[in-house]
Amino acid sequence: METRLCKPTSFVRPEVRQLVPYEVKHMPECVKLDANENPFPWPVGMREDLFSEKLMFNRYPDGMAQDLKNAIAEYTRISSAGILVGNGSDELIQLILLTFGGLGKSMIIHPPTFGMYQISAHLTDTAVVEVPLLNGLDLNTEQMLKAALSPEAHVVIICNPNNPTGTLFSREEILQLVRESGKIVVVDEAYAEFSGETLIPEIENYPNLVILRTFSKSFGMAGLRLGYLLGQPETIAWINRARPPFNVNSFSQKAGILALGYLSEYQVQIQSIKAETQKLYEGLTQVAGVVVYPTKANFILFKPGDPDSWAEELLKRGFLVRNMGVLPTIGKCLRISAGLPEENDRFLRAIREISMGVTGV
Ligand SMILES: Cc1ncc(COP(=O)(O)O)c(C=O)c1O
């Protein structure tokens, strides 16, 4: 047989060609304030509990993740038939669009918001309709409803509190979208443990309401990739059809179950993170020329005069922050999440120095 030269590039789907890889800086030597993680170590005893488990790594995990779902059911008061677990909520966003999106369908988002919605939409051939936040902060409910009424629109995603602005939207406005759009409304509550607000009790009233949660933020398990979806059993069963059979590994399933047994310890961490976020917020607002956005999450969006040089100066001092680039209606800005108390004190000292023109150390 003749040998044929194969150029993989020529087979790449146009949707993938257009994508810019989601690259995150990996700089473990820095104080990491760029990824909205929980900076505290796991509650005392949890690590030991997890490593003393006799997990059978030569066997596939429980594909239904039943024990984990039972634990989540107790935490959320949603029956286990209304729960789907995923390899991070990133995977669940993709499963939602594989189920309800696709060619000829669209998803409505409210930029500026979490970037993975767009990426998953491209990968699943789902069109994206953008209804920017008013003043970069408030939902434009009227326009979102209008967009949702088009026949192609199948999914509306609301991020609450919103990443990267930290805004908590009005419960009534979200419920209006759930009631009047007639479409699948996904509420991403990745930061709900910090805001203290949730629409979980509304699930029983609306088959089109789906709530996305994660163990990556308040539970400090970003490295283990564990998220979950909540909805009415029939809605969840449809999304479950698109799920790979063993999408959550045994180790992460067990870690999730254990974490939910340490709720009171996590509560202490959450309170401390909220207090630290407030401290950072106040510190930032005291720096002349910096615009700071109010937040209900564990991160803060702010606009110094020259965000690029601030990010550079902070990096020279060992702080990794998220340079958001140019956000719609807001412009260039930076985002930080709360670190450990002592790290936050050093961060505030660093920004005072930078604002006074003291350059890199
Ligand atoms: C709003 C929002 N949703 C989902 C995620 C992804 O979470 P996970 O780590 O569970 O994939 C993030 C992570 O930053 C986020 O900010």
The ligand as an ORCA input file, in Angstrom:
! r2SCAN-3c Opt
* xyz 0 1
  C     -18.527     30.955     37.823
  C     -17.684     29.748     37.723
  N     -18.250     28.598     37.341
  C     -17.536     27.479     37.246
  C     -16.186     27.474     37.507
  C     -15.413     26.210     37.303
  O     -15.397     25.467     38.436
  P     -14.781     24.008     38.456
  O     -13.459     24.127     39.117
  O     -15.778     23.228     39.254
  O     -14.670     23.507     37.044
  C     -15.545     28.647     37.904
  C     -14.106     28.660     38.168
  O     -13.451     29.663     38.247
  C     -16.318     29.818     38.008
  O     -15.778     30.980     38.359
*
